[in-house]
Amino acid sequence: MEHIVTVQDAVTAFADWIEPTDAELDAIEQEMPAILADVDLLDAQIITLDRTPTELDARRLRRALARVLAERAALANRTVTVSVPGGAA
């Protein structure tokens, strides 16, 4: 009987005892404003899928896109100033 290692790895990759590290949680926390901005943009896009966009919808899309771009720029500026442990750049 041959074992399919990739399937076994996929099953054990989501085991209960595997938790995100503190560094991963910190990275998620730093990216959270950008993630929420992306969610708002997706919500605005989903609203316009089944109907003709109104002026209010277009304004909502522009504001959501502007917020996404602003949050991504802020995230890029924050990550540039954060030093990497161990001196790696």
N, C-alpha and C positions, 0 to 999 in steps of 0.2 A: 504494500500500500504506500503510495506516495503522498507526502504531506505538501499541501500548497502553502508555502510560507507567507506569501503576500496576503492571503485570506486570513491566516492566523495573526499576522501583524496588524491587519485592519481591525480584527476583533479585539485584540488586546490593547490597541492604541486608545480605546475608550473605556478602559477599566476604571473602577471606582477609585483606586488608590493613586491614580495619576491626577495631580492637581497642578494648576498653573503656578509658576514660581512668582516670588515677589516682584522680580524684575518684569515679568510678563504682565502682571496686574498693574504695575506702575505705567508701563507702556500703553496699556488699554486706557487707563485713567487719563493719560496725557492726550490720547487721540479721541476721547469721548466727545468733546465739542464738535470735532470734524465729523464724527460718526452721526451725531444727532442732526447736524446740518444736512448730511447726505440723506437721512431718513425724511427730513422735512421736504427736501427736493423731490424725493420719490413720491411722497404723499401728494405733492402738488402736481406731479406728472400723472399719477394714477387718476386723480380727479378729472383730468382732461381727456382721458382715454375714450370714454364712451359718449362724449358730446363735443360740440363745437366750443372751443375756449372763448369765454367772454373776456371783456377788458379786465375784470377782477381776477380771472384765472391767469391772464398774461402777466398782470402785476405780481401775483403770488409767485409765479414761476421765476420772474426776474429777481424778486427779492430773495427767494430761496437759492437761486444760482449765485447771486452776489454774496449771500452768507456762506455758501460752500466755498467759494473762492477765497473769501476773507479768512475763514477758519483754516483752510489748507495753507494759506500764506503764513498765518500765525503759527501753525504747527511746524512748518518748515523753519521759521525763525527760531522757535523754541528748541527744536532738535539740533540746530546748528550750534547753539550756545551750550548744550548739555555735553559734558565731557564723558568719554567712554572709559569705564574702569580698566585698568591695566595698561593705559597709555596707548591703546590702539586707536588709530584714527580712521 
